[in-house]
Amino acid sequence: MALGNGLVARIERTVDFYGPGRPIPADELHARLHALDIVPDKDFTEFVGRWGGCFVGVSVHAWDNAELIGRETCIELTIEGA
């Protein structure tokens, strides 16, 4: 596991409090980011595969995010920042 057991336990507690987004399967993540020529980091892939886009002290965006962080996708935020 790339994230480590201690970190996963802390993230789980935070996600239980603030709420998860829709988990994003790795193949879906890779396919959607491929359009931007982006290869997602293995930790990001694992994170959104478990919890989707959600708040864990910082906002981690994917798509179909937890309500707390809004509807902006990681793709929209990447394009806006370019």
N, C-alpha and C positions, 0 to 999 in steps of 0.2 A: 504494500500500500504506500503510495507516494506521499500522502499527507501525514502519516504517522498516527498511531492509536491515541496518543494524548490530545493532539490537535483535533482529531475527528470527534472525540468525546466532548471537547469544548464547543465545537461547531454544532454538534447535535443539541446540546443544551440551549444554545442561542437560537437555533432554528426552531426548536420546540417552543420557545418564548415568542419569537417574532413571526414565525410561519415560513414555510418553504414555498418555492415556486414549483413549476412542473419539472420533474427530472428530465433532462435532455439526453437521450441515448447518444453514445459516441459517434455512431454512423450519421445521425442527423446533424450533430454539431459539426463534424468534419465536412459534410456535404454543403451546409449553409455557409460556412466560413471559407470554403474552397473558392466560392465566387469572388471573394476579396483577396485571393492568394494568401490566405492566412492559415497556418497550421497551428492549431491550439496546443498550448502547453499541456503536459500530462496532468499536472495538478488541477488546472482549470477544467479539463475534460472530466476528471474524477469528481471535482466539486459539483459541477452542474449536472453530472450524471446521477449524483446522490440527492441534491437539494434544489436544483434549478437555480434561477436567479433569485437572490434573497439578501436580506440584511443580516450581517454577522459582526456588527461593529463598524463595518463599511458595507456599502452596497456592491454586490457582485451581480452584474447584469448578464442575462442570457436572453431568453424570450419566454413568454408566459411566466413572468416574474411574480413573486409574492406582491400582494397589493401595496405593502409598505413602501416599496421602491419605485412603483410606477410602471408604465408600459414601455418605456424606452428600451430597445434591445441593444445588445452589445454591438450589433452591426450598425445601427443608427448612431450610436455614440462614437464608434470608430470612424465612420464616414464624416461626422461633424468635426471630429478632432483632426482630420487630415488636412 
